[in-house]
Amino acid sequence: MKLIAALLTFAMVTSVCFAESVSELVAQIPVKDSSAETALAAKLMAGGPAALKELCAGLVPLGTEKKDDTQTRDAISALVRYVGRKDGEADRAVLARALAESLATASDWEIRTFLVNRLQEAGHDESVAALEPLLADEKVGLHAAAALERVGTPAAIAALEKSLPAATGGRRVAIVKSLAMLRAAGAAEEIRKSAADDDKALRMTALWALANLGDASARDLLVKALQVEKLGLLDKTRLYDWTILDARRLAEAGKKQDAAAICAGLLDDSGDAHPRNVRIAAARSLVEIQGQAALEALLPLVQRGDVQFRVAVLDALARAPREEITPALVGRLKSVAQPEVKADLLAALAKRGDVTARAAIMNATRDADPSVRVAALNALVLLGREEAIPLLIERITTDTDATVVAKPAAEMLARMPGEKPLAAAGDALAAAPVKSKVALLELLAARAAHGQSAAVLKQAADGDLVVRLAALRAMEKVAGSQDLPRLIELALAAKDAGEESSAVKAAVAASIQLPEAGDRTAAWVVALRKAQGGKRAALERGLAKLGGAAALGIVVEDLKSSDKVAREGAIGALAEWQDDAAVAPLLAAAKSGDAAQQVTAIRGVVQVLKNSTTLSNAERVAAYSHAMAIAARPEERKMILGALANERGQDAFDLAAGALELPGVQAEASLAVIKIALPAGKGQAGLKGPTVVAALKKAIPACPDGGLKADAERYLTTLDRAK
C-alpha cells in the first residue's frame, strides 16, 4: 500500500511539473530576463533525457524553407548556460549525454556542427565517444577537435592522437593545434611529420606545436625554417616567438641548460644576426631561466652601444627576484667606464629597491660625469629619501653647472615630503653660490615653505641682484605676517624697479595673512608717512590690493597733492583698488583731473565696477552713467559700454540706447543694447515696450555680431507681434 501511495504521489507531482510540453516551453522564447531563462531551463531539464532529445529533434538545417528553429536553438543554448553553474554537474551530465545521443542521429552537417559546439561548452568525458568519429568529417572535424580540446581529459587527448595520423588538410591543422594546446607530448612524433609539409598552414602549426610541447626537435626545425629565403616579416616574427617559447617550455620541464642555450643563441648582435626585439626577448627569458647566471652572458652585451637593448636587459635584471643580482650590478657599476651605461645600471639598481646597493650609489653621486651624478641621486632618493638629503644639498651647492645637476637635484629635493628637506635647503642658503641659491630659493617657493621664511628673507639683502630677486619672489610664497615690516623696508630701499615690485608683492602676501583689515594696512600707513615720490606710489599700489578705509583716505588725499608723481601714483592705486569704495573718488578725479588722469580714472572705475560684489545693479549703472558723461574719448566710452552690456534692467538699457547717437561707438552701443534687451536665459523675459523696439531697430543694423544680430531680429519680431 505504501508503494502504491508513493507511486500515486509521484504521478501527481509529475503531472503538475510537466503540465507544459516541450513545444509550449520553447514557444515562450525569447524570455524577458536571465531569471526567466533560468526558470524555463529548469522546466526543460525536469523533463529528463526524453524531453531534451525531443528538443534537439526540433532542429532543422539553417535556411530550410518555411522552417525556423531559432527558438529551439536558443532553448538549447539556454540549457548550456543553465548547467554551467557551479552546482549543476548532475544536470550537465544529463544534457551532455542527450546532446551526444542527438548528435549520433543527426544527418545534416550544420545541425551536427551546432550540437558539437554546444558540447564544447557542456561536455566532459561522456562526450568523447560521440565526438571522436567526427574528427574524420571534413565539415565538422574542426569543431570536434575544438570540443575535445575543451574537454581536455586523457580520453579526449587519446581520441585526438588516434585521429591524427589519418587527418589531412584543415582537420590535421586543427588536431595538431589542439594536441599542442593540451601539451600532449605523446603526439610529437606524428606532429614532426608535418614540420616540413608543403602546406604552409600545417607546417607553421606543426612548428609552433613542437615548440609549445618543448620537443627536442623544435630548436633545429625552427632554426632551419628561419634560414628559408624570402621569409615574410610576420612569419619570421612568429618563428622567433616560437623559438623563445620552446626555450621556456624546456625550462619548465627542467631542461634549463638546453633552454639557456637557445636564448644565448639569439643574443648575437653581430651584423643582422637577429632583430633587437628578439634579442631583448631572449635576454629577458634568459634572466627568468638562469637568474644570476645570466649576468655572465648579458652584462658584456649591456656595455655595447644598443641603448634599447641595454635598457630592456637591465630592466629584466632589475625585476628578477634573485638576491645575487644586486652585487653583480654593483660590481659592473664599478668597472664600466661609459657614463650612459653607468646611468642605466643605477636606474636598474633603483628599480630593484635593494638597500645593499646604497653605498655604491652614494659613491656614484660624486662621479665625474654629471649625468651619472643625476642618475645616482635619483636612485638614492628612491632607495631612501631622508638619507639622500645631505647628498642632494651637496650637489646643489657644489656643482658648478647648475642646470645639469644642481637644478635636477633641487627638483628632487622639492618632491620630498615633510619639513626635513625644506629645513636642509634653508640651512644651505647661507653658504651656497649664486646659482645654487637661486635653485634653493625656487625650491622653497615651490613648496611654500613658510617655516623657512627667515632664511629666505636674509637672502633678500644679498649682494647679488639675481639672488635678491629670487628671494623676494620666494617671499611672496613663504612670507608670514611677521615679515611685513622688513619687506616694506626692502621695498623702500630697493634701487631696482623689479626688486621694488617683488618686495611690494611679497609684502602684500604677508599682509593678507593678518585677520583684521586695520592690521593688514597699519604698517603700510606708517611707512607712507615718510615715503615720497615713486616710493610712495609703489606702496600705494600695494595698498590697492588690500583696501580699507584708512588706506583709502591716504590715497584720496594724495589726489590733491602738488606732487605730480604722488597724484599719478594715487590715481594708479585707485584704478587697481579691490573694493568699490574707490568708485566715488575715481569719478571725482576723472571729472577734475587732466586728460591722462581722466583716462586712468575711468578705466579704474570700469574695472572696480566689474569686480564689485556689493553694489546693486542700479548703483553700478549710475556710476557707469557718470563715467559716460565724463568720458571725452570714444576709447573710454567703448570700455564703459562693454562693461554695461553685462548689466540688466531698463536703466542700463536706456544708458546704452542713448549712446547709439554718440560718434565712434555705434557698434559697441548696439551690442550693449541688444545684449541687455534679450532674455538672459531660457524661460526668462527680455525687455519690452516702445522704447525697446525703437532702440533695437536702430541697434540691429549697426550690430557687428552676425549671430547676435539674428537673435535680435527674431526677438524684435516677437515684440512686433505682441503689439
CORBEL-V272321 format. One record per pair of residues at least 12 apart in sequence whose C-alpha atoms are under 8 Angstrom apart, sorted by the first residue. I is the first residue (numbers start at 0). J is the second residue. Records with the same first field share a line. If there is no record, write none. Layout:
I: J ; J
This chain:
16: 42 ; 45
17: 42 ; 45 ; 46
21: 43 ; 50 ; 53 ; 54
22: 54
24: 39 ; 42 ; 43
25: 70 ; 71 ; 74
26: 70
28: 70 ; 73 ; 74
29: 70 ; 73
36: 77
37: 77 ; 81
40: 74 ; 77 ; 78 ; 81
41: 81
43: 78
44: 78 ; 90 ; 94
47: 93
48: 93 ; 94 ; 97
51: 94 ; 97 ; 98
52: 97 ; 98 ; 100 ; 101
54: 71 ; 75
55: 71 ; 75 ; 98 ; 101
56: 101
57: 71
58: 71 ; 72 ; 110
59: 110
60: 107 ; 109 ; 110
61: 109
76: 117
78: 94
79: 91 ; 94 ; 117 ; 120 ; 121
82: 94 ; 121
83: 121
91: 121 ; 122
92: 122 ; 123 ; 125
94: 121
95: 118 ; 121 ; 122 ; 123 ; 125 ; 126
96: 125 ; 126
98: 114 ; 117 ; 118
99: 114 ; 118 ; 126 ; 129 ; 130
100: 129
102: 114 ; 115 ; 129
103: 129
108: 138 ; 139
111: 139
112: 139 ; 142
115: 130 ; 142 ; 143 ; 146
116: 142 ; 143 ; 146
118: 146
119: 143 ; 145 ; 146 ; 147 ; 149 ; 150
120: 146 ; 149
122: 146 ; 150
123: 150 ; 152
124: 150 ; 152 ; 154 ; 155
127: 147 ; 154 ; 155 ; 158
130: 143 ; 146 ; 147
131: 143 ; 158 ; 159 ; 162
134: 159 ; 162 ; 166 ; 170
135: 162 ; 166 ; 170
137: 170
140: 170
141: 169 ; 170 ; 173 ; 174
144: 159 ; 173 ; 174 ; 177
145: 173 ; 177
147: 159 ; 177
148: 177 ; 178 ; 180 ; 181
151: 181
156: 178 ; 181 ; 183
159: 174 ; 177 ; 178
160: 178 ; 185 ; 186
163: 175 ; 189
164: 189
168: 201
169: 201
171: 201
172: 200 ; 201 ; 204 ; 205
175: 190 ; 204 ; 205 ; 208
176: 204 ; 205 ; 208
178: 208
179: 208 ; 209 ; 211 ; 212
180: 208 ; 211
182: 211 ; 212
183: 212
184: 212 ; 214
187: 209 ; 212 ; 214
190: 205 ; 208 ; 209
191: 205 ; 206 ; 209 ; 216
193: 205
194: 206 ; 220
206: 220 ; 221 ; 241
207: 238 ; 241
209: 245
210: 241 ; 242 ; 244 ; 245 ; 248
211: 241 ; 244 ; 245 ; 248
212: 245 ; 248
213: 245 ; 246 ; 247 ; 248 ; 249 ; 252
214: 245 ; 249
217: 242 ; 245
218: 242 ; 245 ; 261
221: 238 ; 241 ; 242
224: 238
225: 238 ; 239
239: 277
240: 277
242: 261
243: 261 ; 262 ; 280 ; 281 ; 284
245: 258
246: 258 ; 259 ; 261 ; 262
247: 284 ; 288
250: 288
255: 288 ; 289
258: 288
259: 285 ; 288 ; 289
262: 281 ; 282 ; 284 ; 285
263: 281 ; 282 ; 285 ; 296
265: 277 ; 278 ; 281
266: 278 ; 279 ; 281 ; 282
275: 308
278: 308
279: 308 ; 311 ; 312
282: 297 ; 312 ; 315
283: 311 ; 312 ; 315 ; 316
286: 315 ; 316 ; 319
287: 319
290: 319 ; 321 ; 324
291: 321 ; 323 ; 324 ; 327
294: 324 ; 327
297: 312
298: 331
301: 313 ; 340
302: 335 ; 337 ; 340
309: 340 ; 343
310: 343
313: 343 ; 344 ; 347
314: 347 ; 350
316: 347
317: 347 ; 348 ; 350 ; 351
318: 350 ; 351
325: 348 ; 351 ; 353 ; 355 ; 356
326: 356
328: 344 ; 348
329: 348 ; 356 ; 359
332: 344 ; 345
338: 368 ; 370 ; 371
339: 370 ; 371
341: 371
342: 370 ; 371 ; 374 ; 375
343: 374
345: 360 ; 374 ; 375 ; 378
346: 374 ; 375 ; 377 ; 378
348: 378
349: 377 ; 378 ; 379 ; 381 ; 382
352: 381 ; 382
353: 382
354: 382
357: 379 ; 382
360: 375 ; 376 ; 378 ; 379
361: 375 ; 376 ; 379 ; 390
363: 375
364: 376 ; 390
369: 403 ; 404
370: 403 ; 404
372: 404
373: 404 ; 407 ; 408
376: 390 ; 391 ; 408
377: 411
380: 411
384: 415
385: 419 ; 420
388: 412 ; 420 ; 423
389: 423
391: 408 ; 409 ; 411 ; 412
392: 408 ; 409 ; 423 ; 424 ; 427
394: 408
395: 408 ; 409 ; 435 ; 438 ; 439
396: 427 ; 430 ; 431 ; 432 ; 435 ; 436
397: 431 ; 432 ; 435
401: 434 ; 435
405: 435 ; 438
406: 435 ; 438
409: 438 ; 439 ; 442
410: 442
412: 442
413: 442 ; 443 ; 445 ; 446
421: 443 ; 448 ; 451
422: 450 ; 451
424: 439 ; 443
425: 439 ; 443 ; 451 ; 454 ; 455
426: 454
428: 440 ; 454 ; 455 ; 458
429: 458
433: 463 ; 465 ; 466
436: 466
437: 465 ; 466 ; 469 ; 470
440: 455 ; 469 ; 470 ; 473
441: 469 ; 473
443: 473 ; 477
444: 472 ; 473 ; 474 ; 475 ; 476 ; 477
445: 476
447: 476 ; 477
448: 476 ; 477
449: 476 ; 477 ; 478 ; 479
450: 477
451: 477
452: 474 ; 477 ; 478 ; 479 ; 482
453: 482
455: 470 ; 473 ; 474
456: 470 ; 471 ; 474 ; 482
458: 470
459: 471 ; 489
467: 498
468: 497 ; 498 ; 501
471: 498 ; 501 ; 502 ; 505
472: 501 ; 502 ; 505
474: 505
475: 501 ; 504 ; 505 ; 506 ; 508 ; 509
476: 505 ; 508
478: 505 ; 506 ; 508 ; 509
479: 508 ; 509 ; 512
480: 509 ; 510 ; 511 ; 512 ; 513
481: 509
482: 506 ; 509
483: 506 ; 509 ; 510 ; 522
484: 522
486: 502 ; 503 ; 505 ; 506
487: 502 ; 503 ; 506 ; 523 ; 526
489: 502
490: 502 ; 503 ; 534
491: 530 ; 534
499: 537
500: 537
503: 537 ; 538 ; 541
504: 541
506: 541
507: 541 ; 542 ; 544 ; 545
510: 545
511: 545
516: 545 ; 547
517: 547 ; 549
519: 545
520: 542 ; 545 ; 546 ; 547 ; 549 ; 550
523: 538 ; 542
524: 549 ; 550 ; 553
531: 565
532: 562 ; 564 ; 565
533: 564 ; 565 ; 568
535: 565 ; 568
536: 564 ; 565 ; 567 ; 568 ; 569 ; 572
537: 568
539: 554 ; 568 ; 569 ; 572
540: 568 ; 571 ; 572 ; 575
541: 572
542: 572 ; 576
543: 572 ; 573 ; 575 ; 576 ; 577
544: 575 ; 576 ; 577
545: 576 ; 577
546: 576 ; 577 ; 578
551: 581
554: 569 ; 572 ; 573
555: 569 ; 584
557: 569
558: 570 ; 588
567: 596
570: 585 ; 588 ; 596 ; 599 ; 600
571: 599 ; 600
573: 585 ; 600 ; 603
574: 599 ; 600 ; 602 ; 603 ; 604 ; 606 ; 607
575: 603 ; 606 ; 607
576: 607
577: 607 ; 610
578: 607 ; 610 ; 611
579: 607 ; 608 ; 611 ; 613 ; 614
581: 604 ; 607
582: 604 ; 607 ; 608 ; 622
585: 600 ; 601 ; 603 ; 604
586: 600 ; 601 ; 604 ; 625 ; 626
588: 600
589: 601 ; 626 ; 629
590: 629
597: 630
598: 630 ; 635
601: 626 ; 630 ; 635
602: 635 ; 638
604: 626
605: 623 ; 638 ; 639 ; 642
609: 642
616: 646 ; 647
617: 650
620: 643 ; 646 ; 650 ; 651
623: 639 ; 643
624: 654
626: 639
627: 639
633: 662 ; 663 ; 664
636: 664
637: 664 ; 667 ; 668
640: 655 ; 667 ; 668 ; 671
641: 667 ; 671
643: 655 ; 671
644: 670 ; 671 ; 672 ; 674 ; 675
645: 671 ; 674 ; 675
646: 675
647: 675
648: 675 ; 686
649: 686
651: 675
652: 671 ; 672 ; 675 ; 676
655: 668 ; 669 ; 671 ; 672
656: 668 ; 669 ; 672 ; 694
659: 697 ; 698
665: 698 ; 701
666: 701 ; 702 ; 703
667: 702
668: 698
669: 695 ; 697 ; 698 ; 699 ; 701 ; 702
670: 698 ; 702 ; 703 ; 704
672: 694 ; 695 ; 698
673: 695 ; 698 ; 699 ; 707 ; 708 ; 711
676: 691
677: 711 ; 714
687: 718
692: 715 ; 718 ; 719
695: 711 ; 715
696: 715
699: 711 ; 712
